[in-house]
Amino acid sequence: MKIISDALELKQELRECKGAIGYVATMGALHEGHISLIKAARSANEIVVVSIFVNPTQFLVGEDLDKYPRRDEADKKICELAGVDFLFMPKAEDLYFEDEVKIAAPNVRGYILEGATRPGHFSGVLRVVMKLLNIVNPANAYFGKKDAQQLHLIELMVKHYFMDVNIVAVDTLRDSDGLALSSRNVYLSKEQRQEALKISKSLYMASSMVSRGIVDVKVIQKEMYNILAPLEIGYVAILSRDFKAIEKVELGNTVILVEAVVGTTRLLDNIWL
């Protein structure tokens, strides 16, 4: 495995490689969820590239940029064991320029849910993802369904800018207790983790309701709020997969999303129906 920090050096290395490139963009603190993305890339591509970069442009003032978990040495070992060919670890000054041209998130879908409470967050996400995709130039790029809104906006960016990359959505991995894997789970105490399980329980309950023929969005949301109480709930949203409002669940075209704060840790989860 080669570890590279310079974008132009990585581009040159990849130009000399033969075969399809699979790419996984991460912010480090790798866990089994990330490994599932790497495995998916490894199984379908000749070359696998992983990047680790805690992107400052997607953090708002007062958010946890400085506290975001960083485990570089452990992450390097995980990538090596997972069969990664190139590990890209740039610094902010390697990727960003003074007075640079910027991409912006869409005015509606970029400013609902996560974007409503974190205005500008998705502009920062799309800004770095476009840079990274242009550097790596992969045939396939792998993103987790857990960050469903982010995934959708990246898919939109690729479509709207006619980018030549296939975005592959990978299912969310969960611990045995049902909690969705997240780098932020390390912040949870034992008691808080038990409280956090209300999030996945609310999603399972919603799925069960739909399987029984209950598809009214407001009815499902009401029951989910009951299960989530007394957590600090950011949103419980039931939308089409293109993130537009619906009144009834449409099987094959619905995503149910939850954002809640447990202690001081903000957690996201969702289920695709």
N, C-alpha and C positions, 0 to 999 in steps of 0.2 A: 504494500500500500504506500502510495506517495502522498505526503502532506505538503500542500502548497498554499501560500498566502497571497500570492500575486495573481491578479486576474488575467493579465496578458500571458503569463507563464502557463497558467492552466489552459487557456484557449489554445496555445501552441501545442501543448502536450496532447490535448484531445483531438486536434487536427490530424495528428499522426496515428491515432487509434483507428482500428478497423472494427466495424460492427456497430450495432445500435447502442446508444448511450441511455441508461436509465438514471434518473436524478431524484434525490431526496433532499429537500431544503429543511434544515432544522435550526433551532436556537440552542441546541445542546441539552445537557442534563438528560441524556438519552435513556429511554426505558423501553419496555417490551412493545409499546405502541410504535415507537420509531423503528424498532427492529423489524416489526411486521412490514413496514414500508420498504425497508432495505431488502428484506427477503423477497417481496413482490418484484422489486426492481431487479434483483439478482436472478430470479427465475425466468425473466423475459428479455434480458438484455445481455450483450457481450461485455459491456463496460458499465460499471456502477460508480457514480459520483455522489458523495454526500457533502453538504456544506454545513458548517456550524458558525452561526453569526447571530449574536444578540442585536437585533436591528433597532437602533435608537429612534428612527423616525416613526415607528409605530407605537411608541410609548408617549403618553401625555404627561404634562407637568404634574409631578406629585405621584406618578405611578412607580412601579417597583423595578425600574431599569437597573439600578445599582444593586438591588437585592435579588435580582433574578438568578436562580441557581446556575452555577458554572462548575463543571467537573471535567475540564479539558482532558486530563490524563486518562481518566476512566473512559471518557467518550472515544478517545483514540483507540483504546484497547477493544472496546465494543465494536467499533467500525472494522478494525482489523480482523476480529474473530468472525464478523458477519460477511466477510469477503468483499469489502469495499476496495475498489481499485484506486480511487483518488479521493482524498479528504481535503476540502477547500475550507480554510480558516482565515478569512480576510479580517482586517480591521476596518473601522468606519472610514478612516481617511483613505483606505484603498478603494472604497466604493462610491464615496460621495464627493462632490465638487462644489466649489463656490458658484453661486448664481446659476445652478444647473437647470436644465429643462426637466419638468416634473409631470408625472401622470397623476390624475386625480380620480378618486372613487366616484361612482355615479351618484347623482344628486338625491335619488330616492333610496335605492337599495343599499347604498353605502352609508346611509345616515338613519337607518332603522336598527332596532335591537342593539347589537354591540356598538354600532355607529351612532346611536342616539345619545348614549352616555359617554362615548369616547370619540367625539367629533374629530375627524382627521386621522383616526387610527387606520382605517382601511386605505386611505391614500398612501400612508407610510408602508403598509403591507404590499400594496400593488407596486409601489415604487421600487422596493427592494427585490420583489419576485421578478419583475420585468428585467432588472439588471442581471440577476442570477441566471435566469433562463437564457438571456442573450450571451452571457459568458460561457455557460456550459453547452448550450445548443443541443439539448437532449432530444431523442426521439420520443421518450416517455418521461413524464414527471409525476411523482407520486405524492398525493396529499391525503390526509386523514379526514374521514367524514365527521369526526368529532367537532372540528372547526368548520361547520357546515356553511356558515355565511361567508367565511373567508374562501372556502373552496368554490362556492358559487361565483364570487366576484373574480377569482382568478380565471375560472372558466369563461366568464364574460370578457375579461381583458384579452384572453387568447383569441376569442371569437371576434371581438370588435377591432382588434389590431392585426387580424389575419396572421397570427403567429403560427409557425410550423412546429407545433409540439402537441402531443397527445397527453391530456391531463387524465390521470388514472385515480379514481376515488377508492380509498381503501377503508374497509369497515373498522369501526372503533373497537379497540380491545378493552376488556374489563378485568379487574381483579375478581377473585372467586366470590367476593361479597357483592359484586355488581357495580362497584364504583369504577367509572371510566378512568383509564390511566391518564395521568397528567403530571407534568413536571412540578406543578404547584401542590400536588397532594402531600409533598414532604412538609408543607407548612401546617398540616392538620395534626392536632393532638388525637389521642385514642378516642376521646369523647366526641371531638368534633367530627372525626371520621364516621362515627355512628350516625351523627346528625346528617352528614353529607349523603348517606345512603337513601335519604328521603327523595333525593333528586332522581336516582335511577328507579326507585319504587314508583314514583309518580309517572314516569314514562312507561314502565311495564303495565301499570294500571290503565293508562290511556290506550295502549295497544290491546289490552284485554277487552276494554269497552268497545273498541272498533270491531274486534273479532265477534262480539255479541250483537253487532248491528247498530251500535250507538255511534253516530258519525257527526252529530251536531257539535260544532267547535265550541260554542259557549258552554254546553253541558260538560264536555270533557275538561275544559279549562277549569271550571268550578270545582270538579272533583280533584284535579291536580293541585289546585291551591290548598284544598283541605289537607291533602297528604303532606304538602311542603311546609305547612305551618309548624312552628313559628319562625321559620327561616326568613331572612331578609331576601325577598324575591325581587330580582331585577325585571324579569319578564317570564311569562309562559306564553309562547306563541305557537300557533298552528297555521302553517302557510303551505302554499304550493311549493314545489321544489325550485321554482324560479323566484321564490320569495315574494309572492303576491298574496293578498288577502283572499281567504276562502271562507265560506260559511259551513261547508260540510267536508269531512275528510274524503279525499279521493285516493283510493288504493292505487299505489304505483306512482303517485304524484304528490305526496304529502311529506312534510318534515315537521316534527314537533320539537320545539327547542325550549330549554330552561336555562336561565342564569340565576344563580343564587349565591349569597355570601354566607360562608360558614366561618365563624370567628372573624378573622380579617381577610380570609382567603376567598377570592371570587372564582366560582366554578361554573363551567359550561358543560352541558350534555344535550343529547338529542337522540331521536329515533326516527328512522326513515320508514314510512309505510307506503 
